[in-house]
Amino acid sequence: MPERYIVAIEIGSSKIRGAVAVADEAGMVDVIAAEEEKLIDSVRYGCIQNVDVSTASSRVCERLEAYPRLKDATITGAYVGLGGKSLSSKIVEVSTTLPAEMEITAQLVADLKAKAEAMVDSSRDVVDVVPVRFTVDNKTQANPVGTFGQSVGARMAVLTCAPQIKRMLRRVIEERLGMKIQDYIVRPLAEAALVLTDDERRLGCMFVDFGAETTTVAIFKNDAPAYLVTLPMGSRNITIDLTSLNYIEERAEEIKRISGNAMPAEGPRRPGVDGIDYSEVNTYVNARASEIIQNIVAQLEYAGMKAADLPG
């Protein structure tokens, strides 16, 4: 059986990343190539603002194709990461009553997902529907397929985004690069699948992805995303704060990365050997980092939960 190649592309606010992996017959994936390209002002809050980002995307793909193991292959399609400040979730309840006690099939579950999808605002694009809980004849079931009953209910997490997110991705990937989008992968769900253990997802935990211009908060409970929201703030806010100290943005970013400390030390201010007052720098870093953390913690209340509900 020939090797099966999988390509993934993620276009974020600060960089584009691309990777190529090889999948074997058992489904194991081996990443064989990865490249990235920095972006400045082409993507804001996870949404593409300028289709010229396709130029940077093309450079990433060209460098991936140059890897020896790819044997002069050409990238014709990719799985594309999807995120951005408009990404959010809504919990909906759906149910159906059958004419008699019957076997619950995968098709019936698919119909419930379609019903859940139809319940969200039509002005938004649905990117995924994730089951949170099923009931069969009012009894909770982790997986109802194969069970028997006359009534089936489900709580579903419907993840949506602004239509512009997908539209701009299509313009860059399909129209400009001539590649097919194989599917959209919801970034926080994919990251959580890699990072969280089964116990953490089942017991309940909060998963946070800090980005350049957005911070995504996903709360998992009973092995499902019970709440997801993207906050329009990230590490670039700290960089912009530091420009008020009369640094250009590139220099402010460098200072933040090398010497930034969200927990500044107490004591008198003393300039460093380079003349920079790092006490003043880190006062800004601390203030903005604290604001971001406060907004993250507040999501517990918005989700209708307490910290004790998330022992994982």
N, C-alpha and C positions, 0 to 999 in steps of 0.2 A: 504494500500500500504506500503510495507516495506521501511525502511529508505535507502536512496541512499547515499553512501559514495563516496567522491571525495578526491583523494590524489594528492598533488603537491610537487615537489622536485625542488629545485634550487641549482645548484653547482656553487658557485662563487669563486673568487680568494682567499678569506680569510676564507670562511666558507661554509658549506652545511646546508641548511634549508629544513625542511620537515613539511608539515601540512596536517591534515585531517579535512574535513568539511562534514557536512550533508546537503543535498539539499532536500527541501520539494517539494510538488507537484506544487507549484506556482513558483518554481525556486529560492526561497530565500536560501541563503547559510549561515550556522552557523559553524564557525571554532571551533572545539572541542578539537584539540590537535595540538601542535607545538613544534618542537625540532630543535636543531642545533648542529653542531660539527665544531670546528675550523680546518682549514687546513693551512699547511705550505709548500709552494713550490710544492704542487701537482697540482695546477692549476695556470697557468700564463696567464694574460691578458684575463681571461674568458675561456680559452681553457684547457681542461684536459691534463696534461703531463704524468701522471702516473696512470695506472688503479688500483693501490692500493688505490685510493680514494674510491673504492668500499667498503673497510673495514669501513671507516667512514660513508659511506652512509648506510651500513648495520646496524650500531649502531643506527643511526637516526631512521631507520624503526623499529628496535626492540623496541625502547623506545616509539614510536608512538603506536605500537601494544599493549603495556602494559597499555595504558590508560583504565580505567574501562569501559567507555562508549562504547568502541569498542567490548566488549564482546568476547574477544579471537579471533578476526578476524585476517586474514592474508592478508597483502598487496600484491596484485598480479599485479597491474599496477599503473601508475601515469602519470599525466601531468607534463612535464618537461620544466622549464624555459630555454630560449635560448637567449644568449647575446654574449659578447666577442668583441675583438677589430676589428674583420673582419666584424662585422655586419654593413651593410650600405644600403642605398636606392638609387634607380635610377628612375627618372620620365620618363615614356614612353607614347607616343601617339599612340592609336590604333583606327581603325574604320572599319566599314563594310557597304556595300550598299546592300539593299534588292531588289528583283525583282519588288516589288510594295509596296505601303503603307500597313504596317502590324503592328500587335500588338507586342510591344517589350516584350519579355518573359525573365524569369530568366535564361533560358538556353542560350539565346543570350548574356546576360551579362556574364555568365560563359565562353562562347566562347571567348569573348573579353579579359577576364582575362587570359585565356590560351594563347591567341595570345601575350599578354603583357609579360607573363612568358617566352615565346620562344624568346623574343627579347634581353634577357640579356646574358651575357657571360656564355657559357655552362660549364665552369670550376668552377662555383660557384653554391651552392645549394640555390634554392629559398625557403624561409621560409614563405612568405606571399605576397599576392597581394592585395593592398588596393586602391579602387577607390578614386580619388581626385575630378574628375568632369566628368559629362556626357553631351553630346549634342545630341539632336534628331532633325534632319533637321536643324542643326546649331543653335538650341535654347537650352540654358542651362537647364538641369533637375537635380534636386537633386537625384531623383530615377526614372529611365526611365521605370521600369517595369509597364506595364499596359497602357503606352502611345502608340500612333500610329505614325509611320513615315517610311520613306524609307531609311534614312541614320542615322547611330548611331556612335558616336565617344566617346572616353573616354580617360581621362588622368589617368594613374595608377601609384601608387608608388609600385615598386617591391623591396621587402626587400630580401637581399641575405646574405649569410655568406660563409666562407671557408668550403669545405666539411669535413675537419678534425673535426670541432665543433660537427656536428651530429654523425660522425663516432665514436668519443671517447665517446659520451654520450651513444650510443648504446652498446658499449663494456662494459661500467660500469653498466648501468641499466638493459639491456637485457641479455648480456652474463654472467656477473659476478653475478648479483643479481637475475637473472631469472624472472624479472618483465617485463611487457609489457609497452612500451611507448605509452600512449593513444593518445598524440598529443604533438607538440612543441608549447609553448606559447612564443611569442616574448616579452621579459621582458619589454623594455621601452614602448611598446604599452599597455601592461597590467597595468603598473604603471600609465601611463597617463590616462587610462580609470578610474582609481580609484581616481586620484588626481584632474584632471582638470574638470571644469564645462563646460556645453554645450556652454555657451557664450564665454568662453576662447578659446575653440577649434574652434569656428566659426569665431570670430573676428581675431584670430591669436595670438599665444604665443609660447615662447620657454620653453621646458621642459628639465631639466637637472638632470641626475642621477649620483651622485658622488659615485664611487666605490673604492675598494682598489687599483686596478691597471688599471682601465678604467673609463672614464667619457663619458656617452652617452648623446648626444644632439639631441633632436627631436623638429622640428619646425612644429607646426600645423597651418593650415589656411583653412578656409571654411570647418571645421569639418573633415579634413583629414591630415595625416602626409605628408607634402610637402617636408620634408628633414629629413634625419636621418643619423648620423655618430657616430662612437665610437672612442674616442681619447685614445691612449695608455698611459694614465697617470692618477694617482689617489692618494689617501691618502698615499699609501705605498711609493710613491716617497719622501714624506716629512719625513717618518720614515728613509729611506735610507740616506737622507741628514743628519739627526741628528747623524747617526753612525760615521760621520766624526769628531764628537766631542768626539770620543773614548768611545762610548756606544755600547754595543751589541744591536742587532736589537730589542730583546724583551724589553730591558730597554728603548731604544729610542721610541718604540711604547707607552710604559707606560707614559713617559714624555710628549709625544705629546698629548695623550688623556687627561691627567690630567691638564696640564698647558699650552699646546700649544695655541697660540693666533695669528691669521693671521693679526691682527692690533696691532702691538707692541707699547707700550707706549714710548713717547719720554723721554729723560733724561739720567742721568749717569747709568752705569751698576752696579748693586749690586747683589752679590750672595744671593740666598735664604738660609733659615736655613739649608737646606740639602746640601749646598755647590754648587748647580747648578746655573750657570749664565743664568737665564731665558731670559734676554735681548738678549744674544747671541743665545739661542735656538729659540726665536721667530723671530729673524732676518732671520734664515733659513726657518722657517714656512711661514713668510710673502713672502719671495722671491719665494718659490715654489708655494704657493697658488696664487700669482699674475700671475705666468706663466700659471697656469691652467685656471684662469679666462680670461686671454688675448686670449688663444686658443678657449675658449668657445665663446667669443664675436666675434672672427674672423669668426665663422661659419655663421653669418648673411651675410657677404659679399660673402662667398662661396656659400650660398644658393640663391644669387642674390636678397637679401632683405635689407631693412633698419629697424631700430628700430621702425620707425613710421608705418611700415607695420604690426606690432604685438601689437595692442593696448590692447590685452587681457593679 
